[in-house]
């Protein structure tokens, strides 16, 4: 009989869960005492069921619970011997504090920090930025069909304004997993969120003009941290030094002016650098403000262009992990589902790195979502460029044992396939 090395000793759902070390789950549960009043729906079980839902993009809680039936007894590998009734999972989403999953996410990020190291795209910016830590700050709003969280914007003339949840994230340049995430009402102003952040000396922070908080900018400047952002059109500035370049230098695009300015607010006065730039492709004139006085003007412009990386993160979350439908209309249930999407993104990002990015991220998630009950090794299939003839022969079956002692949530390690 031929040997098929693509088979594993456990289904894909359990292969994914093996990347969540059980001691991290237990530690988060202990900190928040999240199992204190639950006899059956433990934090771990809720996490497994909700992860399954966001990865497979189930459109409702009832759909999630019924789809779990197709896994049959495959969850026994992770110590789950009974599937939940819809009402029990619903109650857990409503009543369990979502902060336990926020803590778990932070633990996982620290655990996989080395594997999640961002790509060295900053090398394209020059040697002077090679050793600099660069973080991007931004937020994205998730629209809700219930008025649970206060939505952003004015009230509509007709009808009722929908609720909204805002995801604030800090992302290392070149990465796709944020190292800091905060959830708030969509109505929360970005500059209010910026005021809660603690800056690290020497780090460069990139964010858009919604984070116009001069007091915080001045505080970061005094700490030795750097920032690059856009200047609001209605901002009042006082030019201290520098004149515009001749039109011949920027007619087809380039630096229009590079000046030292003073920004004033009722709370503080800040000396900064104003760079006016004409985009050679679109012809738009953009104003950038920074406290990076020792760097080339084009370097600062290029830094801001990399801010788009965090938009790709939000797009990845919404497209791959089913945030168009929510399984609960309670605040804790909605936030729990968002944290599950963030944890799923982290797990798949680690797997994507281990697979040497052999497939697109979206393809990787889709392969796992469509084959949750399959015993095929996900990583081996993803990294296989072309199947051999014997591997394409469906009559050849040979089970191999998957490494069940990876430190993940495979608690029933003595169960054979």
LUMKOL-937370 format. One record per residue (C-alpha): x, y, z; residue in three letters. Coordinates in steps of 0.5 Angstrom, whole numbers, plus 500, padded with zeros to 3 digits. Layout:
BEGIN
{east = X	north = Y	up = Z	code = ALA}
...
//
This chain:
BEGIN
{east = 500	north = 500	up = 500	code = UNK}
{east = 503	north = 507	up = 498	code = UNK}
{east = 504	north = 512	up = 504	code = UNK}
{east = 501	north = 519	up = 503	code = UNK}
{east = 505	north = 524	up = 508	code = UNK}
{east = 499	north = 529	up = 507	code = UNK}
{east = 495	north = 526	up = 512	code = UNK}
{east = 495	north = 528	up = 519	code = UNK}
{east = 492	north = 524	up = 526	code = UNK}
{east = 487	north = 530	up = 527	code = UNK}
{east = 483	north = 534	up = 523	code = UNK}
{east = 484	north = 541	up = 521	code = UNK}
{east = 480	north = 545	up = 526	code = UNK}
{east = 485	north = 541	up = 532	code = UNK}
{east = 491	north = 543	up = 528	code = UNK}
{east = 489	north = 550	up = 528	code = UNK}
{east = 488	north = 550	up = 536	code = UNK}
{east = 494	north = 547	up = 537	code = UNK}
{east = 497	north = 554	up = 536	code = UNK}
{east = 494	north = 556	up = 542	code = UNK}
{east = 498	north = 554	up = 548	code = UNK}
{east = 493	north = 551	up = 553	code = UNK}
{east = 497	north = 554	up = 559	code = UNK}
{east = 496	north = 561	up = 556	code = UNK}
{east = 488	north = 560	up = 556	code = UNK}
{east = 489	north = 558	up = 563	code = UNK}
{east = 493	north = 564	up = 565	code = UNK}
{east = 487	north = 568	up = 562	code = UNK}
{east = 482	north = 565	up = 565	code = UNK}
{east = 485	north = 565	up = 572	code = UNK}
{east = 486	north = 573	up = 571	code = UNK}
{east = 479	north = 574	up = 570	code = UNK}
{east = 476	north = 568	up = 573	code = UNK}
{east = 472	north = 567	up = 567	code = UNK}
{east = 470	north = 560	up = 569	code = UNK}
{east = 467	north = 562	up = 576	code = UNK}
{east = 460	north = 561	up = 575	code = UNK}
{east = 460	north = 557	up = 569	code = UNK}
{east = 459	north = 549	up = 570	code = UNK}
{east = 459	north = 547	up = 562	code = UNK}
{east = 461	north = 553	up = 557	code = UNK}
{east = 468	north = 554	up = 560	code = UNK}
{east = 472	north = 560	up = 557	code = UNK}
{east = 476	north = 555	up = 553	code = UNK}
{east = 470	north = 551	up = 549	code = UNK}
{east = 467	north = 558	up = 548	code = UNK}
{east = 473	north = 560	up = 544	code = UNK}
{east = 473	north = 554	up = 540	code = UNK}
{east = 466	north = 554	up = 538	code = UNK}
{east = 467	north = 562	up = 536	code = UNK}
{east = 473	north = 561	up = 533	code = UNK}
{east = 470	north = 556	up = 528	code = UNK}
{east = 464	north = 561	up = 527	code = UNK}
{east = 469	north = 566	up = 525	code = UNK}
{east = 473	north = 562	up = 520	code = UNK}
{east = 468	north = 558	up = 517	code = UNK}
{east = 464	north = 565	up = 516	code = UNK}
{east = 457	north = 562	up = 519	code = UNK}
{east = 452	north = 567	up = 518	code = UNK}
{east = 448	north = 566	up = 525	code = UNK}
{east = 449	north = 563	up = 532	code = UNK}
{east = 444	north = 557	up = 530	code = UNK}
{east = 448	north = 556	up = 523	code = UNK}
{east = 454	north = 556	up = 527	code = UNK}
{east = 451	north = 550	up = 532	code = UNK}
{east = 448	north = 546	up = 527	code = UNK}
{east = 455	north = 546	up = 523	code = UNK}
{east = 459	north = 544	up = 529	code = UNK}
{east = 455	north = 537	up = 528	code = UNK}
{east = 458	north = 536	up = 521	code = UNK}
{east = 465	north = 535	up = 525	code = UNK}
{east = 462	north = 529	up = 529	code = UNK}
{east = 466	north = 527	up = 534	code = UNK}
{east = 473	north = 530	up = 532	code = UNK}
{east = 473	north = 535	up = 537	code = UNK}
{east = 474	north = 530	up = 542	code = UNK}
{east = 481	north = 531	up = 541	code = UNK}
{east = 481	north = 537	up = 544	code = UNK}
{east = 477	north = 535	up = 550	code = UNK}
{east = 470	north = 537	up = 548	code = UNK}
{east = 465	north = 531	up = 548	code = UNK}
{east = 459	north = 535	up = 547	code = UNK}
{east = 456	north = 540	up = 543	code = UNK}
{east = 453	north = 546	up = 546	code = UNK}
{east = 445	north = 548	up = 545	code = UNK}
{east = 444	north = 555	up = 542	code = UNK}
{east = 442	north = 558	up = 548	code = UNK}
{east = 448	north = 556	up = 552	code = UNK}
{east = 453	north = 559	up = 547	code = UNK}
{east = 448	north = 565	up = 547	code = UNK}
{east = 448	north = 566	up = 554	code = UNK}
{east = 456	north = 565	up = 555	code = UNK}
{east = 457	north = 571	up = 549	code = UNK}
{east = 452	north = 575	up = 553	code = UNK}
{east = 455	north = 574	up = 560	code = UNK}
{east = 462	north = 573	up = 560	code = UNK}
{east = 467	north = 579	up = 560	code = UNK}
{east = 470	north = 579	up = 553	code = UNK}
{east = 476	north = 582	up = 556	code = UNK}
{east = 479	north = 575	up = 558	code = UNK}
{east = 479	north = 574	up = 550	code = UNK}
{east = 483	north = 581	up = 549	code = UNK}
{east = 488	north = 578	up = 555	code = UNK}
{east = 489	north = 572	up = 551	code = UNK}
{east = 490	north = 575	up = 544	code = UNK}
{east = 496	north = 579	up = 548	code = UNK}
{east = 499	north = 573	up = 551	code = UNK}
{east = 499	north = 570	up = 544	code = UNK}
{east = 502	north = 576	up = 541	code = UNK}
{east = 508	north = 576	up = 546	code = UNK}
{east = 508	north = 568	up = 545	code = UNK}
{east = 509	north = 569	up = 537	code = UNK}
{east = 513	north = 575	up = 537	code = UNK}
{east = 519	north = 573	up = 534	code = UNK}
{east = 515	north = 569	up = 528	code = UNK}
{east = 510	north = 575	up = 527	code = UNK}
{east = 517	north = 579	up = 526	code = UNK}
{east = 515	north = 584	up = 520	code = UNK}
{east = 518	north = 584	up = 513	code = UNK}
{east = 524	north = 589	up = 513	code = UNK}
{east = 521	north = 593	up = 508	code = UNK}
{east = 523	north = 599	up = 512	code = UNK}
{east = 530	north = 598	up = 509	code = UNK}
{east = 528	north = 601	up = 502	code = UNK}
{east = 527	north = 608	up = 506	code = UNK}
{east = 535	north = 608	up = 507	code = UNK}
{east = 540	north = 606	up = 512	code = UNK}
{east = 538	north = 611	up = 517	code = UNK}
{east = 532	north = 608	up = 519	code = UNK}
{east = 534	north = 601	up = 519	code = UNK}
{east = 534	north = 600	up = 526	code = UNK}
{east = 528	north = 604	up = 528	code = UNK}
{east = 522	north = 602	up = 530	code = UNK}
{east = 516	north = 604	up = 526	code = UNK}
{east = 509	north = 603	up = 528	code = UNK}
{east = 502	north = 605	up = 525	code = UNK}
{east = 496	north = 607	up = 528	code = UNK}
{east = 489	north = 607	up = 525	code = UNK}
{east = 482	north = 605	up = 527	code = UNK}
{east = 477	north = 602	up = 523	code = UNK}
{east = 469	north = 602	up = 524	code = UNK}
{east = 465	north = 596	up = 524	code = UNK}
{east = 458	north = 598	up = 523	code = UNK}
{east = 452	north = 594	up = 527	code = UNK}
{east = 445	north = 593	up = 525	code = UNK}
{east = 443	north = 594	up = 533	code = UNK}
{east = 444	north = 601	up = 537	code = UNK}
{east = 449	north = 597	up = 542	code = UNK}
{east = 455	north = 602	up = 541	code = UNK}
{east = 454	north = 609	up = 539	code = UNK}
{east = 455	north = 610	up = 532	code = UNK}
{east = 459	north = 615	up = 529	code = UNK}
{east = 456	north = 622	up = 525	code = UNK}
{east = 450	north = 625	up = 525	code = UNK}
{east = 443	north = 622	up = 526	code = UNK}
{east = 440	north = 621	up = 519	code = UNK}
{east = 433	north = 625	up = 518	code = UNK}
{east = 429	north = 619	up = 517	code = UNK}
{east = 430	north = 612	up = 521	code = UNK}
{east = 435	north = 611	up = 527	code = UNK}
{east = 442	north = 611	up = 526	code = UNK}
{east = 446	north = 604	up = 527	code = UNK}
{east = 451	north = 602	up = 532	code = UNK}
{east = 458	north = 602	up = 531	code = UNK}
{east = 464	north = 599	up = 534	code = UNK}
{east = 471	north = 602	up = 533	code = UNK}
{east = 477	north = 598	up = 533	code = UNK}
{east = 483	north = 602	up = 534	code = UNK}
{east = 490	north = 598	up = 533	code = UNK}
{east = 497	north = 599	up = 533	code = UNK}
{east = 501	north = 595	up = 528	code = UNK}
{east = 509	north = 595	up = 527	code = UNK}
{east = 511	north = 597	up = 520	code = UNK}
{east = 511	north = 591	up = 515	code = UNK}
{east = 507	north = 587	up = 519	code = UNK}
{east = 499	north = 584	up = 519	code = UNK}
{east = 498	north = 583	up = 526	code = UNK}
{east = 497	north = 589	up = 531	code = UNK}
{east = 501	north = 589	up = 538	code = UNK}
{east = 496	north = 593	up = 541	code = UNK}
{east = 488	north = 593	up = 540	code = UNK}
{east = 483	north = 597	up = 543	code = UNK}
{east = 475	north = 597	up = 542	code = UNK}
{east = 471	north = 603	up = 543	code = UNK}
{east = 464	north = 606	up = 541	code = UNK}
{east = 465	north = 608	up = 534	code = UNK}
{east = 463	north = 615	up = 536	code = UNK}
{east = 470	north = 615	up = 540	code = UNK}
{east = 474	north = 621	up = 537	code = UNK}
{east = 481	north = 618	up = 535	code = UNK}
{east = 485	north = 624	up = 538	code = UNK}
{east = 482	north = 621	up = 545	code = UNK}
{east = 485	north = 615	up = 543	code = UNK}
{east = 492	north = 617	up = 542	code = UNK}
{east = 492	north = 621	up = 548	code = UNK}
{east = 491	north = 614	up = 552	code = UNK}
{east = 497	north = 611	up = 548	code = UNK}
{east = 504	north = 611	up = 552	code = UNK}
{east = 510	north = 613	up = 547	code = UNK}
{east = 517	north = 609	up = 547	code = UNK}
{east = 523	north = 613	up = 546	code = UNK}
{east = 526	north = 613	up = 539	code = UNK}
{east = 520	north = 610	up = 536	code = UNK}
{east = 517	north = 613	up = 530	code = UNK}
{east = 509	north = 613	up = 530	code = UNK}
{east = 505	north = 614	up = 523	code = UNK}
{east = 498	north = 616	up = 523	code = UNK}
{east = 493	north = 620	up = 519	code = UNK}
{east = 490	north = 627	up = 521	code = UNK}
{east = 484	north = 625	up = 525	code = UNK}
{east = 489	north = 624	up = 531	code = UNK}
{east = 490	north = 632	up = 531	code = UNK}
{east = 492	north = 632	up = 539	code = UNK}
{east = 498	north = 637	up = 539	code = UNK}
{east = 499	north = 636	up = 547	code = UNK}
{east = 500	north = 629	up = 546	code = UNK}
{east = 505	north = 631	up = 540	code = UNK}
{east = 509	north = 635	up = 544	code = UNK}
{east = 509	north = 630	up = 550	code = UNK}
{east = 512	north = 625	up = 545	code = UNK}
{east = 517	north = 630	up = 542	code = UNK}
{east = 519	north = 631	up = 550	code = UNK}
{east = 520	north = 623	up = 551	code = UNK}
{east = 524	north = 623	up = 544	code = UNK}
{east = 519	north = 619	up = 540	code = UNK}
{east = 518	north = 621	up = 533	code = UNK}
{east = 511	north = 622	up = 529	code = UNK}
{east = 509	north = 623	up = 522	code = UNK}
{east = 502	north = 625	up = 520	code = UNK}
{east = 498	north = 630	up = 515	code = UNK}
{east = 496	north = 637	up = 517	code = UNK}
{east = 489	north = 639	up = 517	code = UNK}
{east = 487	north = 644	up = 512	code = UNK}
{east = 484	north = 648	up = 517	code = UNK}
{east = 490	north = 648	up = 522	code = UNK}
{east = 493	north = 655	up = 523	code = UNK}
{east = 501	north = 655	up = 523	code = UNK}
{east = 506	north = 660	up = 524	code = UNK}
{east = 512	north = 659	up = 519	code = UNK}
{east = 519	north = 660	up = 523	code = UNK}
{east = 524	north = 658	up = 518	code = UNK}
{east = 524	north = 656	up = 510	code = UNK}
{east = 521	north = 658	up = 504	code = UNK}
{east = 518	north = 655	up = 498	code = UNK}
{east = 522	north = 652	up = 492	code = UNK}
{east = 522	north = 654	up = 485	code = UNK}
{east = 516	north = 652	up = 481	code = UNK}
{east = 521	north = 648	up = 476	code = UNK}
{east = 523	north = 644	up = 482	code = UNK}
{east = 516	north = 641	up = 483	code = UNK}
{east = 512	north = 642	up = 477	code = UNK}
{east = 512	north = 635	up = 475	code = UNK}
{east = 511	north = 632	up = 483	code = UNK}
{east = 516	north = 633	up = 489	code = UNK}
{east = 517	north = 637	up = 495	code = UNK}
{east = 514	north = 644	up = 494	code = UNK}
{east = 516	north = 647	up = 501	code = UNK}
{east = 520	north = 644	up = 507	code = UNK}
{east = 519	north = 649	up = 513	code = UNK}
{east = 520	north = 649	up = 521	code = UNK}
{east = 513	north = 651	up = 524	code = UNK}
{east = 510	north = 653	up = 530	code = UNK}
{east = 503	north = 649	up = 532	code = UNK}
{east = 499	north = 653	up = 537	code = UNK}
{east = 493	north = 650	up = 541	code = UNK}
{east = 490	north = 653	up = 548	code = UNK}
{east = 494	north = 647	up = 551	code = UNK}
{east = 501	north = 647	up = 548	code = UNK}
{east = 506	north = 650	up = 543	code = UNK}
{east = 510	north = 645	up = 539	code = UNK}
{east = 515	north = 646	up = 534	code = UNK}
{east = 515	north = 642	up = 528	code = UNK}
{east = 517	north = 641	up = 521	code = UNK}
{east = 512	north = 642	up = 515	code = UNK}
{east = 513	north = 639	up = 508	code = UNK}
{east = 508	north = 640	up = 503	code = UNK}
{east = 509	north = 635	up = 497	code = UNK}
{east = 506	north = 634	up = 490	code = UNK}
{east = 504	north = 627	up = 488	code = UNK}
{east = 507	north = 626	up = 481	code = UNK}
{east = 502	north = 621	up = 480	code = UNK}
{east = 495	north = 624	up = 482	code = UNK}
{east = 498	north = 631	up = 482	code = UNK}
{east = 495	north = 632	up = 489	code = UNK}
{east = 498	north = 637	up = 494	code = UNK}
{east = 499	north = 634	up = 501	code = UNK}
{east = 501	north = 637	up = 507	code = UNK}
{east = 505	north = 633	up = 512	code = UNK}
{east = 508	north = 635	up = 519	code = UNK}
{east = 513	north = 631	up = 523	code = UNK}
{east = 518	north = 632	up = 529	code = UNK}
{east = 524	north = 629	up = 525	code = UNK}
{east = 528	north = 634	up = 523	code = UNK}
{east = 534	north = 630	up = 521	code = UNK}
{east = 531	north = 626	up = 516	code = UNK}
{east = 530	north = 627	up = 508	code = UNK}
{east = 524	north = 630	up = 506	code = UNK}
{east = 522	north = 625	up = 501	code = UNK}
{east = 524	north = 620	up = 507	code = UNK}
{east = 518	north = 623	up = 511	code = UNK}
{east = 513	north = 623	up = 505	code = UNK}
{east = 515	north = 615	up = 504	code = UNK}
{east = 514	north = 613	up = 511	code = UNK}
{east = 507	north = 616	up = 511	code = UNK}
{east = 505	north = 612	up = 504	code = UNK}
{east = 507	north = 606	up = 508	code = UNK}
{east = 501	north = 608	up = 513	code = UNK}
{east = 497	north = 604	up = 508	code = UNK}
{east = 499	north = 597	up = 511	code = UNK}
{east = 494	north = 598	up = 516	code = UNK}
{east = 488	north = 599	up = 512	code = UNK}
{east = 490	north = 592	up = 509	code = UNK}
{east = 490	north = 589	up = 516	code = UNK}
{east = 483	north = 592	up = 517	code = UNK}
{east = 481	north = 589	up = 510	code = UNK}
{east = 484	north = 582	up = 511	code = UNK}
{east = 480	north = 582	up = 518	code = UNK}
{east = 473	north = 584	up = 515	code = UNK}
{east = 474	north = 579	up = 508	code = UNK}
{east = 477	north = 573	up = 512	code = UNK}
{east = 473	north = 572	up = 518	code = UNK}
{east = 466	north = 574	up = 518	code = UNK}
{east = 465	north = 580	up = 521	code = UNK}
{east = 459	north = 582	up = 517	code = UNK}
{east = 454	north = 578	up = 521	code = UNK}
{east = 454	north = 578	up = 529	code = UNK}
{east = 452	north = 572	up = 533	code = UNK}
{east = 450	north = 576	up = 539	code = UNK}
{east = 446	north = 583	up = 540	code = UNK}
{east = 450	north = 584	up = 546	code = UNK}
{east = 456	north = 589	up = 547	code = UNK}
{east = 460	north = 583	up = 550	code = UNK}
{east = 458	north = 578	up = 545	code = UNK}
{east = 460	north = 583	up = 539	code = UNK}
{east = 467	north = 584	up = 542	code = UNK}
{east = 468	north = 577	up = 543	code = UNK}
{east = 467	north = 576	up = 536	code = UNK}
{east = 471	north = 581	up = 534	code = UNK}
{east = 477	north = 578	up = 539	code = UNK}
{east = 476	north = 572	up = 536	code = UNK}
{east = 477	north = 575	up = 529	code = UNK}
{east = 483	north = 578	up = 531	code = UNK}
{east = 486	north = 571	up = 534	code = UNK}
{east = 484	north = 568	up = 528	code = UNK}
{east = 488	north = 573	up = 524	code = UNK}
{east = 494	north = 572	up = 529	code = UNK}
{east = 494	north = 564	up = 528	code = UNK}
{east = 493	north = 564	up = 521	code = UNK}
{east = 499	north = 569	up = 520	code = UNK}
{east = 503	north = 565	up = 524	code = UNK}
{east = 502	north = 559	up = 520	code = UNK}
{east = 503	north = 563	up = 513	code = UNK}
{east = 510	north = 565	up = 516	code = UNK}
{east = 511	north = 557	up = 517	code = UNK}
{east = 509	north = 556	up = 510	code = UNK}
{east = 514	north = 561	up = 507	code = UNK}
{east = 508	north = 565	up = 504	code = UNK}
{east = 507	north = 559	up = 499	code = UNK}
{east = 500	north = 561	up = 498	code = UNK}
{east = 496	north = 568	up = 499	code = UNK}
{east = 493	north = 569	up = 506	code = UNK}
{east = 486	north = 569	up = 503	code = UNK}
{east = 487	north = 562	up = 500	code = UNK}
{east = 490	north = 559	up = 506	code = UNK}
{east = 484	north = 561	up = 510	code = UNK}
{east = 479	north = 559	up = 505	code = UNK}
{east = 483	north = 552	up = 505	code = UNK}
{east = 482	north = 551	up = 512	code = UNK}
{east = 475	north = 554	up = 513	code = UNK}
{east = 472	north = 549	up = 507	code = UNK}
{east = 476	north = 543	up = 510	code = UNK}
{east = 475	north = 544	up = 518	code = UNK}
{east = 474	north = 536	up = 519	code = UNK}
{east = 479	north = 533	up = 514	code = UNK}
{east = 485	north = 530	up = 517	code = UNK}
{east = 489	north = 532	up = 511	code = UNK}
{east = 495	north = 536	up = 514	code = UNK}
{east = 494	north = 544	up = 512	code = UNK}
{east = 501	north = 546	up = 512	code = UNK}
{east = 504	north = 540	up = 508	code = UNK}
{east = 498	north = 541	up = 503	code = UNK}
{east = 499	north = 549	up = 503	code = UNK}
{east = 507	north = 548	up = 502	code = UNK}
{east = 506	north = 543	up = 496	code = UNK}
{east = 507	north = 546	up = 490	code = UNK}
{east = 505	north = 540	up = 486	code = UNK}
{east = 502	north = 533	up = 488	code = UNK}
{east = 505	north = 527	up = 485	code = UNK}
{east = 501	north = 522	up = 482	code = UNK}
{east = 501	north = 517	up = 488	code = UNK}
{east = 498	north = 523	up = 492	code = UNK}
{east = 493	north = 524	up = 487	code = UNK}
{east = 490	north = 517	up = 487	code = UNK}
{east = 484	north = 517	up = 492	code = UNK}
{east = 485	north = 509	up = 493	code = UNK}
{east = 491	north = 510	up = 496	code = UNK}
{east = 490	north = 511	up = 504	code = UNK}
{east = 495	north = 511	up = 509	code = UNK}
{east = 494	north = 515	up = 516	code = UNK}
{east = 500	north = 518	up = 519	code = UNK}
{east = 501	north = 520	up = 526	code = UNK}
{east = 500	north = 528	up = 527	code = UNK}
{east = 505	north = 531	up = 533	code = UNK}
{east = 500	north = 531	up = 538	code = UNK}
{east = 505	north = 534	up = 543	code = UNK}
{east = 506	north = 541	up = 540	code = UNK}
{east = 504	north = 545	up = 547	code = UNK}
{east = 497	north = 547	up = 544	code = UNK}
{east = 490	north = 545	up = 546	code = UNK}
{east = 490	north = 538	up = 545	code = UNK}
{east = 489	north = 535	up = 552	code = UNK}
{east = 486	north = 528	up = 550	code = UNK}
{east = 493	north = 526	up = 547	code = UNK}
{east = 492	north = 519	up = 548	code = UNK}
{east = 486	north = 519	up = 543	code = UNK}
{east = 488	north = 515	up = 537	code = UNK}
{east = 486	north = 517	up = 530	code = UNK}
//
